[in-house]
Amino acid sequence: MNAADIRYALPATAPVAVIGSGTMGAGIAQVAALAGHPVQLYDSREGAAAKAIADIRAGLDKLANKGKIPAEEAHAASDRLCVAHTLQEMRDARLVIEAIVEQLGAKQELFGKLEDLVDAQCLLASNTSSLSITHIAATLRHPERLAGLHFFNPVPQMALVEVIRGVRSDATVVQCLHDTALAWGKVPVVASSTPGFIVNRLARPYYAEALRVLNEGGAHPATIDALLRESGGFRMGAFELMDLIGHDVNFAVTQSVFHAFFNDPRFTPSLIQQELVQAGLLGRKSGRGFYRYGEDAEIPQPATEPEYELPTVPLQLFGTHPLVEVIRARYQGRVEYHGPRADHLLMKAGPGRLYVTEGRSATQQSYDYNMPDVVLVDLALDYARATRLGVTRADQCRDRACQAVLAVLQSCGFAVSAMQDVPGMVVMRTVCMLANEAADAVNQGVCSRSDADMAMQKGVNYPRGPLAWADAIGIDTVTNVLRQLSATYGEDRYRVSPLLQRLQASGRKFHE
């Protein structure tokens, strides 16, 4: 970062006020104080702001004692924090950040009061994660001075900040907030005020597709989670992540986005998750969600196939797909090499034939190819580093054909999880839907391509931005998978983004 990157940032000496001393408000206050700003923290609850500041100071002392930050820096930041006992005490602030309850009326009332108190040059920002910035600002005399500044929890550790522009937000306000967040050591991305902004919108398919596979009996939660982690490279599986977030919270966000998009089927909530919420099985905080928690709770294990005997005939490999290259390097038996095939066949192991899923069920692909012994393997972020692969077989596939394929994969060091024959499997359909949603957000002017990828990597720790991932596996592959899913289900949920269609037709990528 250089001076040109933050030319419009607030000076470090500019007073900042934070309203709401909960987890988010306290975290924002800490970050602003560490960046050099005098910070006032206000809360309508008696003593709440003072307690929050005491906790922040204690946390800063711990960081200093552990050598994470210099002691003098911790002490200076602590000295910059003070309690505002009334809103009137914030009249000299250059930036006021609201982090109160997620209720439209409460936020509008607060900003209405602030507009009468602070200087005309003071910037107003909301930390809302779900409400429309345009709607919050609608009751102000000067809605152009308000924009969104959405931090992620825990604020001191999470790099991402979404800077949200409402319909009437002034461009200079948005730029100032962007540069200020950058000066605070954050990674800001800019989005228009649409439901879910970037992260909460683009992340919906991660949960939705896992729930869809579960609903169709494709695999159990532990197996789906293991495939997302060990093959897809995600830090947490969808079900363990929903348990961590809390199903009441996750389901509410999905419902909010679904209704805000006028019931677009792409965001349809899951009946399975609704049942959990209605039963009070909210995840970790209630002791049970998709998994059980507590001292005596057993950790469920993913389904893993037993070891099978390798075929006695030479293995036949086709083309240069990354999985073919891994098998070529690791397989100890006899191998015959061939060029790529038009049908994208990767391997023949005895009578078994292995393909990467292209969005059809294995049974449908077997029928289309008039070939009984079809086995499909799921997408992996990096086959050379994956420790587990998902496979499924056509209903027509004979046991010995499937077992021959699985034996080869096992001999190459992969744990193999067999799924029911669900179209698109787990990782492939998830990644393609993430890319599709990101493409739609870009196509609709919500954010830039780079910000879409950055938001998902920094905001929810995805191993790769969804658009960069689409480039890596191929735009043709992504669009084909989506079209196959759409044809199978007959649902608008899997419609292909116009931007993806344009890129496919032009032979271009998202990032060139």
C-alpha positions in Angstrom: 0.0 0.0 0.0 1.3 3.4 -0.9 0.1 7.0 -0.4 -1.7 7.0 -3.8 -3.9 4.0 -2.6 -5.3 5.9 0.4 -5.3 9.5 -1.0 -9.0 10.0 0.0 -8.8 8.3 3.4 -9.7 10.2 6.6 -6.6 11.6 8.3 -5.5 9.4 11.2 -6.2 12.3 13.6 -9.9 12.5 12.5 -12.3 11.6 15.3 -14.3 8.5 14.7 -17.5 7.6 16.6 -19.0 4.1 16.8 -22.6 3.5 18.0 -23.3 0.1 19.4 -20.7 -1.6 21.7 -21.5 -5.3 20.9 -19.1 -7.6 19.3 -19.1 -5.8 16.0 -19.0 -2.3 17.4 -16.3 -3.0 19.8 -14.2 -4.6 17.1 -14.6 -1.6 14.8 -13.6 0.7 17.6 -10.5 -1.3 18.3 -9.4 -1.3 14.6 -10.0 2.5 14.3 -8.1 3.2 17.5 -5.1 1.1 16.4 -5.1 3.0 13.1 -4.6 6.2 15.1 -8.0 7.7 15.4 -9.5 9.2 18.6 -12.6 6.9 19.0 -15.8 7.5 20.9 -17.9 4.5 21.7 -21.6 4.9 22.5 -24.3 2.5 23.6 -27.8 3.2 24.8 -27.4 0.5 27.5 -26.1 1.8 30.7 -22.4 0.9 31.2 -22.2 -1.2 28.1 -19.7 1.1 26.3 -17.5 1.3 29.3 -17.3 -2.4 29.7 -16.6 -2.8 26.0 -13.7 -0.4 26.2 -12.3 -2.2 29.2 -12.5 -5.5 27.3 -10.8 -3.9 24.3 -8.0 -2.6 26.5 -7.5 -6.0 28.1 -7.4 -7.6 24.7 -4.8 -5.1 23.5 -2.7 -5.8 26.6 -2.8 -9.5 25.8 -1.7 -8.9 22.2 1.2 -6.8 23.5 2.2 -9.4 26.1 2.2 -12.1 23.3 4.4 -9.9 21.1 1.6 -9.5 18.5 1.8 -5.7 18.6 4.3 -3.3 20.3 3.4 -2.4 23.8 3.5 1.3 23.1 1.1 0.8 20.2 -1.4 -1.1 22.4 -1.2 1.6 25.1 -1.6 4.4 22.6 -4.7 2.8 21.1 -6.2 2.2 24.5 -5.7 5.9 25.3 -7.5 6.9 22.2 -10.7 5.1 23.3 -13.4 6.9 25.3 -17.0 6.6 26.2 -19.6 8.9 24.7 -22.4 9.2 27.2 -24.8 10.9 24.8 -25.1 11.3 21.0 -24.5 15.0 21.4 -20.9 14.3 22.5 -20.2 13.0 18.9 -20.8 16.3 17.2 -17.2 16.7 16.2 -16.8 13.3 14.7 -15.6 13.1 11.1 -17.0 9.5 10.7 -19.9 7.9 12.6 -20.3 4.1 12.2 -23.5 2.5 13.3 -23.5 -1.1 14.6 -26.8 -1.4 16.3 -29.6 -4.0 16.0 -30.6 -5.1 12.5 -33.9 -3.2 12.4 -34.6 -0.7 9.6 -36.7 1.7 11.8 -34.1 1.8 14.5 -31.3 2.6 12.0 -33.3 5.3 10.2 -34.2 6.9 13.5 -30.6 6.9 14.7 -29.3 8.5 11.5 -32.0 11.0 11.5 -30.8 12.2 14.9 -27.2 12.2 13.9 -27.9 14.3 10.8 -29.1 17.1 13.1 -26.0 16.7 15.4 -22.9 16.3 13.3 -21.1 18.6 11.0 -22.2 18.6 7.3 -18.9 17.1 6.3 -19.2 14.1 8.7 -19.5 10.8 6.9 -22.3 8.4 8.1 -21.8 4.6 7.7 -23.9 1.6 8.6 -22.4 -1.8 9.4 -25.6 -3.5 8.4 -25.1 -7.0 6.9 -28.6 -7.4 5.3 -30.6 -4.1 5.1 -30.7 -1.9 2.1 -28.4 1.1 2.4 -30.7 2.9 0.0 -33.7 2.3 2.3 -31.8 3.3 5.5 -30.8 6.6 3.8 -34.2 7.3 2.3 -35.5 9.3 5.3 -32.4 11.6 5.5 -32.3 15.1 4.2 -28.9 14.3 2.7 -28.9 10.6 1.9 -25.8 11.1 -0.2 -23.6 11.2 2.9 -24.5 7.7 4.0 -22.9 4.4 2.7 -22.4 0.9 4.1 -19.2 -0.2 5.8 -19.8 -3.9 6.5 -17.1 -5.5 8.6 -16.9 -9.3 9.2 -16.7 -11.0 12.6 -14.2 -11.0 14.4 -13.5 -7.5 13.1 -9.8 -7.3 14.3 -8.9 -10.6 12.5 -11.1 -10.6 9.4 -9.5 -8.6 6.5 -12.6 -8.0 4.4 -14.8 -4.9 4.5 -17.7 -4.4 2.1 -18.2 -0.8 1.2 -21.8 -0.4 0.0 -23.0 2.3 -2.2 -26.7 3.2 -2.0 -28.6 4.6 -5.0 -27.9 8.1 -3.6 -24.6 7.6 -1.9 -22.0 10.2 -3.1 -19.1 8.7 -5.0 -16.6 10.7 -2.9 -18.1 9.3 0.3 -17.8 5.7 -1.0 -14.2 6.4 -2.1 -13.3 7.9 1.3 -14.7 4.9 3.1 -12.9 2.6 0.8 -9.5 4.3 1.3 -10.1 4.7 5.0 -10.7 0.9 5.3 -7.5 0.3 3.4 -5.6 2.7 5.7 -6.9 0.6 8.6 -5.2 -2.5 7.2 -8.4 -4.0 5.7 -9.2 -5.3 2.2 -12.1 -3.2 1.0 -14.4 -4.3 -1.8 -17.2 -2.1 -3.3 -20.7 -3.3 -3.9 -24.0 -1.7 -4.8 -26.8 -2.0 -2.3 -28.5 -5.2 -3.4 -29.7 -8.1 -1.2 -26.8 -9.9 0.5 -24.2 -7.4 -1.0 -21.4 -9.6 -2.2 -20.5 -12.3 0.4 -24.0 -13.1 1.8 -25.3 -13.4 -1.8 -22.5 -15.3 -3.4 -22.2 -17.8 -0.5 -25.8 -19.0 -0.8 -25.0 -21.8 -3.2 -22.4 -23.3 -0.9 -25.1 -24.1 1.6 -27.9 -24.6 -0.9 -26.2 -27.3 -3.0 -25.0 -29.3 0.0 -28.5 -29.2 1.3 -29.9 -30.3 -2.1 -27.5 -33.2 -2.3 -28.5 -34.3 1.2 -32.2 -33.9 0.4 -31.7 -36.2 -2.5 -29.9 -38.8 -0.5 -26.6 -38.3 -2.3 -24.5 -38.7 0.9 -24.6 -38.0 4.6 -23.5 -34.6 6.0 -20.1 -36.0 7.2 -19.3 -37.3 3.8 -20.4 -34.2 1.9 -18.3 -32.0 4.4 -15.3 -34.3 3.9 -15.5 -34.0 0.2 -15.8 -30.2 0.3 -12.7 -30.0 2.6 -10.4 -32.8 1.4 -11.3 -32.5 -2.3 -12.7 -29.0 -2.8 -10.1 -27.4 -0.5 -12.7 -25.4 1.6 -11.7 -24.8 5.1 -15.0 -26.1 6.5 -17.7 -28.2 5.0 -21.2 -26.7 4.5 -22.9 -28.5 7.3 -20.3 -27.9 10.0 -20.2 -24.3 8.9 -24.0 -23.9 9.2 -23.8 -25.5 12.6 -21.1 -23.0 13.6 -23.0 -20.0 12.2 -26.3 -21.2 13.8 -29.2 -22.4 11.7 -31.5 -19.7 12.9 -29.0 -17.1 11.6 -28.1 -18.9 8.3 -31.8 -19.8 7.5 -32.8 -16.2 8.2 -30.2 -14.8 5.8 -31.3 -17.2 3.1 -34.9 -16.3 3.6 -34.1 -12.6 3.5 -32.1 -12.9 0.3 -34.9 -15.2 -1.2 -37.7 -12.7 -0.5 -35.6 -9.7 -1.4 -35.0 -11.2 -4.9 -38.8 -11.7 -5.2 -38.6 -15.5 -4.6 -36.0 -16.2 -7.2 -35.7 -20.1 -7.1 -31.9 -19.8 -7.0 -32.2 -18.7 -3.4 -35.0 -21.1 -2.3 -34.5 -22.0 1.4 -34.2 -25.6 2.4 -37.0 -27.5 4.1 -34.3 -29.6 6.0 -32.9 -26.5 7.5 -36.3 -25.1 8.3 -37.1 -28.3 10.2 -33.9 -27.9 12.3 -34.8 -24.4 13.2 -38.3 -25.3 14.1 -37.0 -28.2 16.3 -34.6 -25.8 18.0 -31.6 -27.7 16.7 -29.5 -24.6 15.9 -26.0 -26.1 15.8 -23.2 -25.7 18.2 -25.0 -23.2 20.4 -27.9 -25.6 21.1 -25.7 -28.7 21.3 -27.1 -30.2 18.1 -27.6 -29.4 14.5 -26.4 -31.7 11.7 -23.9 -32.9 14.3 -24.1 -33.4 18.0 -21.8 -31.4 20.3 -20.7 -32.0 23.9 -18.2 -34.1 25.8 -19.8 -37.4 24.9 -20.7 -36.6 21.3 -19.3 -38.9 18.7 -17.6 -37.4 15.7 -19.3 -38.8 12.6 -16.9 -40.2 10.0 -17.3 -39.9 6.2 -18.2 -42.9 4.2 -15.0 -44.5 2.9 -14.9 -47.5 0.5 -13.0 -50.6 1.6 -9.9 -51.5 -0.4 -10.5 -53.4 -3.6 -8.2 -55.5 -5.7 -6.4 -53.9 -8.6 -7.3 -55.1 -12.1 -4.9 -57.6 -13.7 -5.0 -56.0 -17.2 -3.0 -52.9 -18.1 -4.5 -49.6 -17.0 -5.4 -47.3 -19.9 -5.1 -43.5 -19.5 -6.4 -40.9 -21.9 -5.3 -37.3 -22.3 -3.7 -34.9 -19.9 -6.4 -34.1 -17.4 -4.8 -33.2 -13.9 -6.2 -36.5 -12.4 -4.7 -38.5 -15.3 -1.4 -36.9 -14.5 -1.6 -37.8 -10.8 -2.5 -41.4 -11.7 0.3 -41.5 -14.2 2.8 -40.4 -11.5 1.6 -42.7 -8.7 0.2 -45.9 -10.2 2.7 -48.8 -9.9 1.1 -51.2 -12.3 1.2 -51.5 -16.1 -0.1 -48.5 -18.0 -0.9 -47.7 -21.6 -1.2 -44.1 -22.6 -3.5 -42.6 -25.2 -4.4 -39.2 -26.5 -7.5 -37.3 -25.4 -10.9 -38.7 -26.4 -13.8 -36.7 -27.7 -16.0 -38.1 -24.9 -13.5 -37.0 -22.2 -12.8 -40.5 -21.0 -10.0 -40.4 -18.4 -9.3 -44.0 -17.7 -10.2 -47.6 -18.4 -9.6 -50.0 -15.5 -10.7 -53.5 -16.6 -14.3 -53.0 -17.7 -14.7 -49.8 -15.7 -14.6 -46.4 -17.4 -13.9 -43.2 -15.4 -15.0 -39.7 -16.3 -15.1 -36.4 -14.5 -18.7 -35.4 -13.8 -20.1 -33.0 -16.4 -23.4 -32.3 -14.6 -25.4 -35.4 -15.7 -26.0 -38.4 -13.5 -23.7 -41.4 -14.2 -26.8 -43.3 -15.2 -27.8 -40.7 -17.8 -24.3 -40.6 -19.1 -24.2 -44.4 -19.4 -27.4 -44.3 -21.3 -26.3 -41.5 -23.6 -23.0 -43.2 -24.4 -24.6 -46.7 -24.6 -21.9 -47.8 -22.2 -22.8 -49.7 -19.1 -19.8 -49.5 -16.8 -19.6 -45.7 -16.2 -18.0 -44.3 -13.0 -17.9 -40.6 -12.4 -15.4 -38.7 -10.2 -16.0 -35.3 -8.6 -14.0 -32.1 -9.1 -11.0 -31.4 -6.9 -9.3 -28.1 -6.3 -5.9 -29.8 -6.9 -5.9 -33.5 -7.5 -2.3 -33.7 -6.6 -3.1 -32.4 -3.1 -6.6 -33.9 -2.6 -6.7 -36.7 0.0 -10.3 -37.8 -0.8 -12.3 -38.1 -4.0 -16.0 -38.5 -4.5 -17.3 -41.1 -7.0 -20.6 -42.3 -8.2 -21.6 -45.1 -10.5 -24.3 -45.6 -13.1 -27.1 -47.9 -12.1 -26.1 -50.1 -15.1 -22.5 -50.4 -13.8 -21.3 -53.8 -12.7 -19.7 -54.2 -9.3 -16.4 -55.5 -10.7 -16.2 -52.6 -13.1 -16.7 -50.0 -10.4 -14.4 -51.8 -7.9 -11.6 -51.9 -10.5 -11.8 -48.1 -10.9 -11.9 -47.5 -7.2 -9.0 -49.8 -6.6 -6.8 -47.7 -8.9 -7.8 -44.5 -7.2 -7.1 -46.1 -3.8 -3.7 -47.3 -4.9 -2.9 -43.7 -5.9 -3.4 -42.6 -2.3 -7.0 -41.3 -2.4 -9.7 -42.2 0.2 -12.8 -42.8 -1.9 -16.3 -41.8 -0.9 -19.0 -43.4 -3.0 -22.2 -41.3 -3.4 -25.6 -42.0 -4.7 -26.0 -41.0 -8.4 -26.8 -37.3 -7.9 -26.2 -35.0 -10.9 -23.1 -32.8 -10.6 -22.0 -34.6 -7.4 -20.8 -32.3 -4.6 -17.8 -30.2 -5.4 -18.5 -29.7 -9.1 -22.0 -28.5 -8.8 -21.1 -26.3 -5.8 -18.2 -24.6 -7.6 -20.2 -24.1 -10.8 -23.1 -22.5 -8.9 -20.8 -20.3 -6.9 -19.2 -19.1 -10.2 -22.7 -18.6 -11.7 -23.8 -16.5 -8.9 -20.6 -14.4 -8.9 -21.0 -14.0 -12.7 -24.6 -12.7 -12.2 -23.5 -10.3 -9.6 -20.8 -8.9 -11.9 -23.2 -8.8 -14.8 -25.8 -6.9 -12.8 -23.2 -4.3 -11.8 -23.1 -5.3 -8.1 -19.3 -5.6 -8.0 -16.3 -6.0 -10.2 -14.8 -9.4 -11.1 -11.8 -8.9 -8.9 -13.9 -7.8 -5.9 -16.2 -10.8 -6.3 -13.2 -13.1 -6.0 -11.5 -11.1 -3.3 -14.6 -11.0 -1.2 -15.1 -14.7 -1.1 -11.5 -15.4 -0.4 -11.1 -12.8 2.4 -14.7 -12.9 3.7 -15.4 -16.6 3.9 -11.9 -18.1 3.3 -12.7 -19.8 0.0 -9.6 -21.5 -1.4 -10.0 -19.7 -4.7 -12.2 -16.9 -6.0 -15.3 -18.4 -7.8 -14.6 -16.6 -11.1 -10.9 -17.6 -11.0 -12.0 -21.1 -10.3 -14.3 -21.0 -13.3 -11.4 -19.9 -15.4 -9.2 -22.8 -14.1 -11.7 -25.6 -14.8 -12.9 -23.9 -18.1 -15.8 -21.7 -18.9 -17.1 -24.5 -21.3 -17.1 -26.9 -18.4 -19.0 -24.6 -16.0 -21.7 -23.7 -18.5 -22.1 -27.3 -19.6 -22.5 -28.5 -16.0 -25.1 -25.8 -15.3 -27.0 -26.7 -18.5 -27.0 -30.4 -17.6 -28.3 -29.6 -14.1 -31.0 -27.3 -15.6 -32.0 -30.0 -18.1 -32.2 -32.7 -15.3 -34.2 -30.7 -12.8 -36.1 -28.5 -15.2 -35.6 -25.6 -12.8 -34.7 -21.9 -13.3 -32.4 -22.3 -10.3 -29.6 -23.6 -12.6 -30.1 -21.0 -15.4 -26.7 -19.9 -16.9 -25.7 -16.3 -16.2 -25.7 -14.2 -19.4 -22.1 -13.2 -18.6 -21.0 -16.9 -18.6 -22.8 -17.4 -21.9 -21.0 -14.4 -23.4 -17.6 -15.6 -22.3 -18.3 -19.1 -23.7 -19.4 -17.7 -27.0 -16.3 -15.4 -27.3 -13.8 -17.9 -25.9 -12.7 -15.5 -23.2 -12.2 -15.8 -19.5 -13.2 -13.7 -16.4 -9.5 -12.8 -15.8 -7.3 -12.2 -18.7 
